[in-house]
Amino acid sequence: MEHARDVMEAPTVVAPTLPVVDLARALLATEAEALCVVENDRLLGVVTGMDLVFREKQVHLPTQITVLELVLQLGLRRTRQELEKISATRVDQLMTREVVTATPDTPLDELATRMVQQHLSMLPVLDGGRLVGVVTRRGMIRATLHHLVPSAP
């Protein structure tokens, strides 16, 4: 059985203070779908290409319901969160802080399950709290190809 250590790659990391424009350049330069946000050797979060795509989407407007003379606004928190993300100027304002991670010993089928169920393009691999690698979609595709054609790289 294969594990994360068998398919993981070196992580591409960015600082939390990196400007969003430089993040876009880094994502394009590395052709990565996601980058790890690291400070003082500690994983703070993950930032993805979809976080940048999000900036271009239509903002969810709150729904207003009037009952007698009382006006209720539904979805105001969501609107605030979207506006904060859209107006982000640095990586730490855009990144996902609650990161799904793996360990080097996490089995391949468990990695695949996490990635599929949670729509993840990358899983950081932590060993003792230290970032040691990432499992990417490309790495998982390579593993699948190797299972289908054992002589494949």
C-alpha positions as a printed NumPy array, in Angstrom:
array([[  0.   ,   0.   ,   0.   ],
       [  1.269,   3.447,  -0.899],
       [  1.293,   6.401,   1.463],
       [  1.608,  10.174,   1.268],
       [  5.408,   9.927,   1.502],
       [  5.395,   7.948,  -1.772],
       [  3.547,  10.571,  -3.812],
       [  4.29 ,  13.87 ,  -2.071],
       [  6.251,  16.667,  -3.683],
       [  8.241,  19.565,  -2.302],
       [  5.856,  22.323,  -1.182],
       [  5.813,  25.725,  -2.809],
       [  5.46 ,  28.257,  -0.026],
       [  4.595,  31.927,   0.202],
       [  4.694,  34.402,   3.059],
       [  1.435,  35.632,   4.605],
       [  2.394,  39.229,   3.79 ],
       [  2.873,  38.551,   0.066],
       [  0.773,  40.972,  -2.019],
       [ -2.082,  39.357,  -3.962],
       [ -0.6  ,  40.524,  -7.274],
       [  2.603,  38.619,  -6.491],
       [  0.533,  35.603,  -5.477],
       [ -1.102,  35.595,  -8.919],
       [  2.343,  35.741, -10.535],
       [  3.618,  32.903,  -8.32 ],
       [  0.649,  30.673,  -9.153],
       [  1.164,  31.266, -12.871],
       [  4.935,  30.782, -12.684],
       [  4.729,  27.494, -10.792],
       [  1.602,  26.185, -12.551],
       [  0.494,  25.128,  -9.061],
       [ -3.173,  25.067,  -8.101],
       [ -2.4  ,  25.856,  -4.459],
       [  0.446,  27.172,  -2.336],
       [  1.236,  26.753,   1.356],
       [  1.347,  29.897,   3.462],
       [  4.22 ,  29.529,   5.899],
       [  5.814,  31.74 ,   8.529],
       [  8.601,  30.699,  10.897],
       [  8.398,  27.119,   9.552],
       [  4.727,  26.937,  10.593],
       [  1.866,  26.241,   8.184],
       [ -0.621,  29.099,   8.554],
       [ -2.902,  28.266,   5.679],
       [ -3.337,  27.438,   2.023],
       [ -4.104,  29.768,  -0.851],
       [ -5.429,  28.545,  -4.188],
       [ -6.013,  29.792,  -7.675],
       [ -9.718,  29.603,  -6.897],
       [ -9.177,  32.226,  -4.171],
       [ -8.115,  34.602,  -6.934],
       [-10.967,  33.547,  -9.211],
       [-13.306,  34.284,  -6.281],
       [-12.293,  37.948,  -6.483],
       [-13.984,  38.218,  -9.88 ],
       [-17.334,  36.649,  -8.946],
       [-20.592,  38.441,  -8.324],
       [-21.082,  39.392,  -4.69 ],
       [-23.924,  37.653,  -2.87 ],
       [-26.352,  40.346,  -1.785],
       [-28.275,  39.886,   1.454],
       [-31.96 ,  39.107,   1.234],
       [-34.302,  41.57 ,   2.898],
       [-37.608,  40.487,   4.346],
       [-40.078,  42.97 ,   5.78 ],
       [-42.455,  41.745,   8.46 ],
       [-44.836,  44.501,   9.532],
       [-42.332,  47.327,  10.012],
       [-39.367,  45.118,  10.884],
       [-36.736,  44.676,   8.147],
       [-34.723,  41.448,   8.409],
       [-31.495,  41.003,   6.438],
       [-30.524,  37.413,   5.719],
       [-27.051,  36.529,   4.471],
       [-25.331,  39.672,   5.743],
       [-22.407,  37.705,   7.253],
       [-21.803,  35.934,   3.945],
       [-21.787,  39.254,   2.099],
       [-19.271,  40.716,   4.567],
       [-16.996,  37.665,   4.212],
       [-17.143,  37.838,   0.431],
       [-16.351,  41.552,   0.407],
       [-13.379,  40.992,   2.731],
       [-12.015,  38.288,   0.451],
       [-12.6  ,  40.32 ,  -2.702],
       [-10.837,  43.357,  -1.234],
       [ -7.845,  41.377,   0.1  ],
       [ -4.459,  42.863,  -0.742],
       [ -2.266,  40.256,   1.009],
       [ -2.202,  36.467,   1.101],
       [ -3.137,  36.276,   4.809],
       [ -6.415,  38.08 ,   4.028],
       [ -7.26 ,  35.58 ,   1.302],
       [ -5.973,  32.225,   2.516],
       [ -7.892,  29.327,   4.029],
       [ -6.816,  28.945,   7.647],
       [ -8.572,  25.676,   8.494],
       [ -6.397,  23.373,   6.415],
       [ -7.003,  19.682,   5.825],
       [ -3.622,  17.982,   6.175],
       [ -2.06 ,  14.537,   6.041],
       [  0.963,  12.822,   7.565],
       [  3.647,  10.925,   5.644],
       [  1.945,   7.687,   6.782],
       [ -1.533,   8.571,   5.482],
       [ -2.591,   5.823,   3.025],
       [ -3.139,   6.771,  -0.615],
       [ -6.816,   5.765,  -0.587],
       [ -7.44 ,   8.037,   2.403],
       [ -5.705,  10.925,   0.618],
       [ -7.855,  10.376,  -2.46 ],
       [-11.011,  10.22 ,  -0.359],
       [-10.212,  13.502,   1.403],
       [ -9.349,  15.226,  -1.852],
       [-12.513,  14.069,  -3.618],
       [-14.966,  14.602,  -0.767],
       [-13.634,  18.032,   0.152],
       [-12.798,  19.208,  -3.397],
       [ -9.112,  19.75 ,  -2.588],
       [ -6.413,  20.313,  -5.17 ],
       [ -3.597,  19.869,  -2.656],
       [ -2.995,  18.4  ,   0.797],
       [ -0.092,  19.647,   2.925],
       [  1.834,  16.816,   4.574],
       [  2.924,  17.532,   8.154],
       [  5.37 ,  15.512,  10.207],
       [  5.402,  16.545,  13.849],
       [  3.724,  19.811,  12.915],
       [  6.424,  20.605,  10.314],
       [  5.535,  20.955,   6.619],
       [  7.445,  18.227,   4.768],
       [  5.622,  18.073,   1.449],
       [  2.335,  18.282,  -0.415],
       [  0.163,  15.774,  -2.183],
       [ -1.246,  17.317,  -5.354],
       [ -3.735,  16.227,  -7.965],
       [ -0.814,  15.723, -10.357],
       [  0.866,  13.448,  -7.833],
       [ -2.312,  11.435,  -7.436],
       [ -2.696,  11.196, -11.225],
       [  0.92 ,   9.967, -11.43 ],
       [  0.116,   7.29 ,  -8.824],
       [ -2.99 ,   6.26 , -10.77 ],
       [ -0.988,   6.033, -13.997],
       [  1.624,   3.93 , -12.224],
       [ -1.119,   1.561, -11.016],
       [ -2.552,   1.326, -14.541],
       [  0.831,   1.026, -16.272],
       [  3.453,  -0.182, -13.762],
       [  6.359,   0.852, -15.995],
       [  5.143,   4.487, -16.142],
       [  7.21 ,   7.153, -14.321]])
